[in-house]
């Protein structure tokens, strides 16, 4: 299982945000294939943090692919097909804006967002 922040996702100290295809190529160089089994199952699950819902990919070493259960193998992403982008449109717009901000501003906004969220959780007892 692998997850990494995509460009513009933001987050404190995210210094190497890369598209999922970038990481897929890194895994491919070591003969790992992408199996997009988890994201379709958790995309709508609000109990899972959004960055995992949209970014998590299972990679399997190609030589062991045949040993995996059929349901997993069915979600292998063909080499000539890009990984789907599950991020909703408002998040994609947000990413486009964040990509153009200086790193320090992104870190500051990430810390501020975390503090506000913690304050909301403390006052309501809920993450929503």
C-alpha positions as CSV (number, residue, x, y, z in Angstrom):
1,X,0.0,0.0,0.0
2,X,1.3,3.4,-0.9
3,X,0.0,6.9,-0.6
4,X,1.6,10.3,-1.3
5,X,0.4,13.8,-1.5
6,X,-0.4,15.0,-5.1
7,X,0.6,18.4,-6.4
8,X,-1.3,21.2,-4.6
9,X,-2.7,18.9,-2.0
10,X,-0.9,20.9,0.6
11,X,0.0,19.8,4.1
12,X,2.8,20.8,6.4
13,X,6.3,19.8,5.1
14,X,5.0,18.2,1.9
15,X,8.1,18.9,-0.1
16,X,7.8,16.4,-2.9
17,X,4.2,16.4,-4.0
18,X,4.0,14.4,-7.2
19,X,1.2,13.1,-9.4
20,X,0.3,9.5,-8.8
21,X,1.7,8.6,-12.2
22,X,5.1,9.8,-11.0
23,X,5.1,7.3,-8.2
24,X,3.7,4.6,-10.4
25,X,6.7,5.0,-12.7
26,X,9.0,4.7,-9.7
27,X,7.4,1.4,-8.7
28,X,7.3,0.2,-12.4
29,X,11.1,0.6,-12.5
30,X,11.3,-2.1,-9.8
31,X,8.7,-4.3,-11.6
32,X,5.7,-3.4,-9.4
33,X,2.3,-3.0,-11.0
34,X,-0.5,-0.7,-9.8
35,X,-3.7,-2.3,-8.5
36,X,-6.4,0.3,-7.9
37,X,-8.4,-1.9,-5.5
38,X,-8.8,0.3,-2.4
39,X,-9.7,3.7,-3.8
40,X,-13.0,2.7,-5.5
41,X,-14.1,1.0,-2.3
42,X,-13.3,3.9,0.1
43,X,-13.9,7.0,-2.1
44,X,-17.3,7.7,-0.6
45,X,-16.4,6.6,3.0
46,X,-16.1,9.7,5.1
47,X,-14.6,7.7,7.9
48,X,-11.4,7.5,5.8
49,X,-9.3,10.6,5.6
50,X,-9.7,12.2,2.2
51,X,-6.0,12.0,1.2
52,X,-6.1,8.2,1.6
53,X,-9.5,7.9,-0.2
54,X,-8.0,9.5,-3.3
55,X,-4.3,8.7,-3.2
56,X,-3.8,5.2,-1.9
57,X,-2.7,2.6,-4.4
58,X,-1.7,-1.0,-3.9
59,X,1.4,-2.1,-5.7
60,X,2.4,-5.7,-6.3
61,X,5.6,-7.2,-7.6
62,X,4.7,-8.4,-11.1
63,X,6.3,-11.8,-10.6
64,X,3.8,-12.5,-7.7
65,X,0.7,-11.1,-9.5
66,X,-0.6,-14.6,-10.4
67,X,-0.6,-15.5,-6.7
68,X,-3.0,-12.7,-5.7
69,X,-6.7,-13.4,-5.4
70,X,-8.8,-12.8,-8.5
71,X,-10.6,-9.7,-7.1
72,X,-7.3,-8.0,-6.6
73,X,-6.0,-8.9,-10.0
74,X,-9.2,-7.6,-11.6
75,X,-8.2,-4.1,-10.4
76,X,-4.8,-4.1,-12.0
77,X,-4.4,-0.9,-14.0
78,X,-3.2,-1.7,-17.5
79,X,0.1,-0.2,-18.4
80,X,-1.4,1.9,-21.3
81,X,-4.1,3.3,-18.9
82,X,-3.6,6.2,-16.5
83,X,-4.6,5.9,-12.9
84,X,-8.0,7.5,-12.4
85,X,-8.2,10.8,-10.5
86,X,-10.8,10.4,-7.8
87,X,-10.4,13.9,-6.3
88,X,-13.7,15.9,-6.6
89,X,-13.6,19.0,-8.7
90,X,-13.6,21.5,-5.7
91,X,-10.5,19.7,-4.4
92,X,-8.8,19.9,-7.8
93,X,-9.4,23.6,-8.0
94,X,-8.0,23.9,-4.5
95,X,-4.9,22.0,-5.5
96,X,-4.5,24.3,-8.5
97,X,-4.4,27.4,-6.2
98,X,-2.2,25.8,-3.6
99,X,0.4,24.8,-6.2
100,X,1.1,28.5,-6.8
101,X,1.6,29.5,-3.2
102,X,5.0,29.7,-1.6
103,X,6.0,26.7,0.6
104,X,5.9,28.7,3.8
105,X,2.4,29.9,3.1
106,X,1.2,26.3,2.5
107,X,2.8,25.2,5.7
108,X,1.2,28.1,7.6
109,X,-2.2,27.4,6.2
110,X,-1.9,23.7,7.0
111,X,-1.0,24.4,10.6
112,X,-3.9,26.9,10.8
113,X,-6.3,24.4,9.4
114,X,-5.2,21.7,11.8
115,X,-5.6,24.1,14.8
116,X,-9.1,25.1,13.6
117,X,-10.1,21.4,13.1
118,X,-8.7,20.5,16.6
119,X,-10.7,23.3,18.1
120,X,-13.9,22.2,16.3
121,X,-13.4,18.6,17.5
122,X,-12.8,19.8,21.0
123,X,-16.0,21.9,21.0
124,X,-18.2,19.4,19.2
125,X,-16.6,16.0,19.9
126,X,-16.8,15.2,16.2
127,X,-14.5,15.5,13.1
128,X,-17.4,16.5,10.8
